[in-house]
Amino acid sequence: MQCKKEEIIDGSLIAIDSAAIHAYEMKQPKRKSERTGNANWGAKFDSFGNKVKWFGYKLHLAVDTASELPMALCVTPAHVNDRDMAPSLIGQVAEETKVKFFILDAGYDQLKNYEAARNVKAQAIIPMNLRNEKEPPASMTSNGTPCCSMSFPMTYWGADGDHLKFRCPHATGKVDCPLGMASCSASNYGMVVKVDTKSDLRRYSSPHRDTKYWKELYNERTSVERCNSRLKTYLTADALHVWGIQKVTTHQYLNAIVLLTSALAMALQLNFLIHQKILQVCSFLSFKSIKLKNLLY
């Protein structure tokens, strides 16, 4: 990819999300639409918790968080669930670049998405969706933090390969345990528990959930929302004048190409201006050097 070669796209952090695309087609009943494989009825909750319905498609995007440029996309009828498309996008991006983290919202909280990221040696950063969550394992919080014998959440103390390390919360000064450290461990370091992330890819994350670093990574997810907004506001992602999923897919690829080529053209123009300025400075310094020599001799 030319943008990757020019270092416009970093590719280590990738955010994934979908956007509603309204169809340029006659509305049909849902069952009839499903038979055609084209536009269908979809629904999702907006940022205020309101349920929004539309007839059309979904644009599924994987975006580089540093440049906010699309790395992969696909188009589906609007009724297709977001989480079913994430493994395909993860695979497409991983073919082009080395990714450290895939960042997705709670709607993608499903084991297959963690596994897809793990298969390409990356970590999925997804908040736990606790709406239909069962009780966590004994002596464990819902976010995967072990609890000590007094039921206090232990303190995360870093990762060692695939293992997360947790220390006694009394030893780290997080709680004032009435039993102190002696009841759990004879060591002055306090009790230590190591958890293998491979034992439950969905619950355990490296970095650990709710740490500052995990939250900083998740905050990068807004980059895909801004990319979606640009495609809709400044280009024609949501202003279709074609119908049928194949033509709509081609239309969205053209929008993405325009976004990428615009970024590439701006970067090349900037590099050209910098190069010209460097030549001017070098020429000026050379002129000054010659003039100084003439004065000396």
JOCORRA-V443383 format. One line per field, one symbol per residue. phi: phi as a letter, one per 20 degrees, with the letter a starting at -180 (. if undefined). psi: psi as a letter, one per 30 degrees, with the letter a starting at -180 (. if undefined). Layout:
# JOCORRA-V443383
phi: ???
psi: ???
This chain:
# JOCORRA-V443383
phi: .ffffemfdenedcdcaccfceeebffcfgffffffmdgbecbbeefeneeddbdrccdecdcfffeldfdbbbdcgfeffgffefgffffffffdbedecddceffefbgffffffffdmcdedcffeefdffffgglbefenefdffemeffefcoccmededcdgfffenecdffemeffdbefffnfccddefffbffedccffgmfffffffffffffffffgfffeeedcfdcfcccnffffffgfffffffffffffffffffffffffffffffffffffffffffffd
psi: keeeeggekeffkkkkllkkkklhlkklleeeeeefgbklklklkafggkkkkljblkjkkkkkfefhkkflllkllffkkefffeeeeeeeefffljkekkkllffgikefeeeeeefghlkkjkkkjgegklkllkhklfggklkafggkklkkhlkjbgkkkklkfeeggelikffafffekfkfflkkkkkjfffifeekkjlkkgleeeeeeeffffeeeeeeeeeeefahegikgllkeeeeeeeeeeeeeeeeeeeeeeeeeeeeeeeeeeeeeeeeeeeeeeeeeeee.
